Amino acid sequence: MVRWSFKWATSFGENTPDPVAVPPDMLLVGSGHGLGSALLKLKGDSIEVVWKNEKYGTHLSSSVLYDDHLYGLSGLIHKPPVGGLACVDAKTGETKWMEPSLRGSLIISNKTLLVLTIDGLLIAAEATPASYKEISRAQIMGGKCWCAPVLCDGKLYARNGNGELDCFDMTGH
Protein backbone atom coordinates (compact mmCIF):
# COMPACT_ATOMS: atom_id res chain seq x y z
CA MET A 1 0.00 0.00 0.00
CA VAL A 2 1.41 3.39 -1.04
CA ARG A 3 1.06 5.87 1.82
CA TRP A 4 2.15 8.91 -0.18
CA SER A 5 4.12 9.86 -3.29
CA PHE A 6 6.04 12.89 -4.51
CA LYS A 7 6.67 13.62 -8.17
CA TRP A 8 10.35 14.41 -8.82
CA ALA A 9 10.78 13.90 -12.55
CA THR A 10 13.82 15.16 -14.44
CA SER A 11 13.94 15.94 -18.14
CA PHE A 12 15.99 12.75 -18.66
CA GLY A 13 14.06 10.48 -16.28
CA GLU A 14 17.21 10.08 -14.18
CA ASN A 15 17.03 10.36 -10.41
CA THR A 16 20.20 8.58 -9.33
CA PRO A 17 20.97 9.92 -5.82
CA ASP A 18 19.29 8.08 -2.98
CA PRO A 19 17.00 10.14 -0.75
CA VAL A 20 18.65 11.17 2.53
CA ALA A 21 16.87 10.79 5.86
CA VAL A 22 16.93 13.97 7.94
CA PRO A 23 15.78 13.01 11.45
CA PRO A 24 13.34 12.93 12.97
CA ASP A 25 10.77 12.97 10.14
CA MET A 26 12.17 14.47 6.95
CA LEU A 27 13.61 13.27 3.67
CA LEU A 28 15.87 15.05 1.15
CA VAL A 29 15.34 14.39 -2.55
CA GLY A 30 17.53 15.82 -5.27
CA SER A 31 18.74 15.60 -8.83
CA GLY A 32 21.50 17.18 -10.88
CA HIS A 33 19.25 17.89 -13.87
CA GLY A 34 18.11 21.38 -12.91
CA LEU A 35 15.53 20.48 -10.27
CA GLY A 36 17.93 21.01 -7.38
CA SER A 37 16.72 19.52 -4.11
CA ALA A 38 13.77 19.60 -1.74
CA LEU A 39 13.32 18.72 1.90
CA LEU A 40 10.08 16.86 2.60
CA LYS A 41 8.41 16.58 6.00
CA LEU A 42 6.61 13.27 6.47
CA LYS A 43 3.18 13.67 8.06
CA GLY A 44 1.48 10.29 8.34
CA ASP A 45 -0.12 9.68 4.96
CA SER A 46 1.02 12.97 3.42
CA ILE A 47 4.09 15.14 2.95
CA GLU A 48 4.87 18.82 3.08
CA VAL A 49 7.68 20.59 1.19
CA VAL A 50 9.80 22.38 3.83
CA TRP A 51 12.18 24.02 1.34
CA LYS A 52 13.53 23.84 -2.19
CA ASN A 53 17.01 24.82 -3.37
CA GLU A 54 17.32 24.82 -7.17
CA LYS A 55 21.09 25.41 -7.04
CA TYR A 56 21.81 22.34 -4.87
CA GLY A 57 21.16 19.26 -6.93
CA THR A 58 23.35 16.18 -6.73
CA HIS A 59 23.70 14.15 -9.93
CA LEU A 60 25.06 10.68 -9.13
CA SER A 61 26.23 10.78 -5.53
CA SER A 62 23.85 11.14 -2.61
CA SER A 63 24.30 13.93 -0.09
CA VAL A 64 25.57 13.21 3.40
CA LEU A 65 24.10 14.71 6.57
CA TYR A 66 26.31 15.84 9.42
CA ASP A 67 25.48 18.17 12.31
CA ASP A 68 22.32 19.57 10.67
CA HIS A 69 24.12 20.28 7.39
CA LEU A 70 24.00 18.51 4.05
CA TYR A 71 27.17 18.09 1.99
CA GLY A 72 27.06 17.04 -1.63
CA LEU A 73 28.47 17.45 -5.10
CA SER A 74 25.99 19.65 -6.88
CA GLY A 75 25.61 19.88 -10.64
CA LEU A 76 26.03 17.46 -13.52
CA ILE A 77 29.05 15.23 -13.03
CA HIS A 78 29.97 15.15 -16.73
CA LYS A 79 29.60 18.86 -17.57
CA PRO A 80 32.25 21.09 -16.00
CA PRO A 81 32.52 23.67 -14.54
CA VAL A 82 28.92 23.75 -13.28
CA GLY A 83 28.43 23.08 -9.58
CA GLY A 84 30.85 21.83 -7.00
CA LEU A 85 31.06 20.61 -3.43
CA ALA A 86 28.43 22.41 -1.39
CA CYS A 87 27.25 22.73 2.20
CA VAL A 88 23.54 23.40 2.78
CA ASP A 89 21.75 24.09 6.05
CA ALA A 90 19.36 21.13 6.41
CA LYS A 91 16.81 23.18 8.34
CA THR A 92 16.53 26.14 5.95
CA GLY A 93 17.95 25.01 2.59
CA GLU A 94 20.39 27.91 2.60
CA THR A 95 23.66 27.23 0.77
CA LYS A 96 26.48 28.00 3.23
CA TRP A 97 29.33 27.59 0.76
CA MET A 98 30.28 25.98 -2.53
CA GLU A 99 33.73 24.93 -3.70
CA PRO A 100 33.38 25.16 -7.48
CA SER A 101 34.44 22.65 -10.10
CA LEU A 102 34.67 19.59 -7.83
CA ARG A 103 32.79 16.71 -9.44
CA GLY A 104 32.51 13.13 -8.21
CA SER A 105 31.14 11.42 -5.12
CA LEU A 106 31.64 11.60 -1.38
CA ILE A 107 31.27 9.94 1.99
CA ILE A 108 31.85 11.18 5.53
CA SER A 109 33.89 9.72 8.38
CA ASN A 110 35.02 11.26 11.69
CA LYS A 111 33.87 14.78 10.74
CA THR A 112 35.80 14.51 7.47
CA LEU A 113 34.40 14.57 3.96
CA LEU A 114 36.13 12.12 1.63
CA VAL A 115 35.56 13.26 -1.94
CA LEU A 116 36.57 11.04 -4.85
CA THR A 117 36.59 13.17 -7.99
CA ILE A 118 35.69 11.72 -11.36
CA ASP A 119 39.40 11.86 -12.25
CA GLY A 120 40.47 9.74 -9.25
CA LEU A 121 41.64 12.49 -6.91
CA LEU A 122 40.81 11.82 -3.25
CA ILE A 123 40.23 14.98 -1.23
CA ALA A 124 39.79 15.12 2.55
CA ALA A 125 37.98 18.24 3.80
CA GLU A 126 36.48 19.30 7.12
CA ALA A 127 32.73 18.88 7.47
CA THR A 128 32.02 22.41 8.67
CA PRO A 129 29.44 24.98 7.56
CA ALA A 130 31.91 27.83 8.15
CA SER A 131 33.80 27.42 4.86
CA TYR A 132 35.51 24.89 2.62
CA LYS A 133 38.58 23.68 4.52
CA GLU A 134 40.67 21.17 2.62
CA ILE A 135 42.88 18.89 4.72
CA SER A 136 44.71 16.95 2.01
CA ARG A 137 44.52 15.52 -1.49
CA ALA A 138 46.10 12.64 -3.36
CA GLN A 139 45.73 11.16 -6.83
CA ILE A 140 44.72 7.58 -6.03
CA MET A 141 43.33 6.26 -9.33
CA GLY A 142 43.20 6.79 -13.06
CA GLY A 143 40.22 6.48 -15.37
CA LYS A 144 36.76 7.82 -14.61
CA CYS A 145 35.55 7.32 -11.04
CA TRP A 146 31.75 7.46 -10.92
CA CYS A 147 31.17 5.45 -7.72
CA ALA A 148 31.37 6.63 -4.13
CA PRO A 149 34.31 5.21 -2.19
CA VAL A 150 33.66 2.82 0.69
CA LEU A 151 35.41 3.01 4.06
CA CYS A 152 35.48 -0.10 6.24
CA ASP A 153 37.84 -1.09 9.08
CA GLY A 154 40.34 1.62 8.17
CA LYS A 155 40.46 0.64 4.51
CA LEU A 156 39.21 2.83 1.66
CA TYR A 157 37.91 1.01 -1.41
CA ALA A 158 37.67 2.91 -4.70
CA ARG A 159 36.55 1.75 -8.13
CA ASN A 160 36.82 3.27 -11.58
CA GLY A 161 35.01 2.78 -14.88
CA ASN A 162 37.80 0.50 -16.18
CA GLY A 163 36.79 -2.16 -13.64
CA GLU A 164 39.73 -1.53 -11.30
CA LEU A 165 39.06 -1.81 -7.58
CA ASP A 166 41.81 -0.54 -5.28
CA CYS A 167 42.15 -0.75 -1.50
CA PHE A 168 44.01 1.87 0.55
CA ASP A 169 45.04 1.61 4.20
CA MET A 170 43.81 4.79 5.88
CA THR A 171 45.08 3.95 9.36
CA GLY A 172 48.61 5.26 8.79
CA HIS A 173 50.21 1.95 9.75
N, C-alpha and C positions, 0 to 999 in steps of 0.2 A: 504494500500500500504506500503510495507516494503521499507524504505529509505536506510538502510544499515544493515548488520549483522556482527557478530564477533564470530568465533568459539572458545568456551572455554569449551571443553569437558574433564571431569575427567575420570579416569579409572573406577569409579563406577557410572558414570552418575549423580552425586550429585553436584549441585551447589546451596547450600542453602543460603549463604549470599546475601542480596540485593546489587545491585550496589550502589555506593555512588557518588552523584553529587559533582564535584569539580569545582566551578565557575571560570570563566564564561562559559566555553564550554568543560569541560572534565568529564569523568566518570571513576570511579575505579571499576574494576571487580577483583574477587579473589575467591580462593578455598583452602581448607585445605588438598587437596589430591595431593600435590606435584607440582601443577602448580604455586603456589605463587599468585602474583597479577600483574595487568597491569593497567597503566593509559592510557586511550584512549582520543584523542582530536577529537571532533566532527567537521567535515568540510562539512557542507551541506549534500550531499548524500554519503559521505564517512567518514572514520575514519583513524586516524594515531596513531600508538602505540608510546607514548611519552617515557615510560620506563616500564621495567619489573623487578620484585624483586621476585625471586624464593623462598626466605627464609621467605617472609611475605605473608602468605596465611591463611585467616580466614576460619574456618570450618563451624560453625553454625551461629555465631553472625556477623553481619555486622560491618565494621569499622565505626568510627566517625571521622569527620573532625573538627578541631579547630585550628585557627590561622596558616593556611597553613601546618598543620601536621595531619597525620592520626594516629589514635590509634586503636589497635585491638588486639584480642587474636589469635595469629598465631599458626598453628599446629592443629593436630587432637585432638578433645576434649576428646576422649575416650582412647587415647594412651599416657600416661605420659612416660617420662618427656619431650617429644618433644615440642618445642615452648614455648610460654609464652606471656605476655603482651608486646606489642612493640609499638614504636613510629617511624614513617616513614615520612620523608620530602616529602610532596605532590608534590613539584615541580621537585625533582630529583629522588625520589625512594630510597634514601639512608636511611638505618636503623640508627636511632639516638641512640636508646637503646632498650634492651629487658630484661624484668624481667622474668627469666625462671620459668617454672613449674606452672604458673597460667593458669588455663583452665576454661572457662565458657563463659559469655557474659558481655556486658558493654553498658552503656549509658553515656552521659555527661550532666552536669548541673553546671552553675556558675563556669566555669573553673575547675571543679572537675570531674574526672572519677569515676563512680560508677560501680565496677566490682562485679558481682555475680558469684562466682565460682560454679563448678558443685556440690560441697559438701555443698552449702548453706552459704558460708562465704561471707559477704559483705565487700568489701574493697573500701575505698575512697582514691584517689591519685590525686596529682596535674597534670593537663594537661600542661606539660612543656616538650620541647624537650631537656632540659639540662640533665636530668637524672630522674630515677624513684624516686618519692618522695611520700611515703605513708603517709597519714594523720591519718587514723584510720582503724580498722577492727573489725567486730563483727560477731559471728555465729548467723545467723537469721533464718535458716531453716535446716531441715533434709532432707533426701532423695536426689535424683539426681535433680539438677536444670539445665535444658537445655535452658530455655527461658530467654530472656533479661528482667530485671526489668522495670517497668514503673513508672515514677515520674509525679504526677499531683497534683496541689494545695497543695504542701508540704507533700504529702503522697506518700510513696514508696510501690508499689505492686509487690510481688514476688510469683512465682508459682513453684511447684516442680512436678516431675513425678508421685507422688502419688495422684495428683489431689488437693493438698492443695493450697489455695490462701491466703496469709497473707498480711495485710496492716500495714505499720509502719509510725508513725508521725515523719517527719523529721524536723519539725519546732522548736523542743526543748521546746514546751509548755507543 
